[in-house]
Amino acid sequence: MPNLARAILIVVAVFVVAVATTLVVRTRTARVEALGPAPSTADLRIKEVDLEEVTKGVRWRLRAEQALMYEQEGRTNLKNLTVRVFQKDRSWTIVGEEGDLHQKIRTVEVRKNVVITSSDGLRMDTSVIHWDADAQRLWTDEPVTLSRDGSVIQGTAFDMTTDDETATVAGRVRATFTRSRAQ
């Protein structure tokens, strides 16, 4: 009997050592998932941003859910933003999922599902749009779709200056015009 008890004790001891070794090895090689968003290297994090500025007679207002400021770069990364541009006789609304505000060069870039609408019914869809406050220029080198009253213009780039209100749709352009019912 003592040999049987000793054999059982040895089997139990080997089993305990094997289980303990397995647990130690797995915990050292296990991947740990982050519980929240990745830590940011931003100098400042702000929620609910609301900025307003007047440049050359054009007033614009930027709102965003979140801003991450990077002082050395002079850049602020924005999440879920809306930019309203107010001109004398028209206003524009630019909406996107993310973007960057470059303080030093006074530009704004809006990315991901960008939709621009004007108070006179024009709508533009693209993936990225740039705004240069000094040059009063709005542009993209990405495909665009402009629409108003059933008419649609599609192109591979867009450029507009607000000073003289000239706009260019570039690249391979396709346009479909519909007559309004008032004619």
Buried (B, 14 or more C-beta within 10 A) or exposed (E): EEEEEEEEEEEEEEEEEEEEEEEEEEEEEEEEEEEEEEEEEBEEEBEEBEBEEEEEEBEBBBBBBBBBBBEEBEBBBBBBBBBBBBBEEEBBBBBBBBBBBBEEEBBBBBBEEBBBBBEEEBBBBBBBBBBBBEBBBBBBBBBBBBBBEEBBBBBBBBBBBBEEEEBEBBEEEEEEEEEEEEE
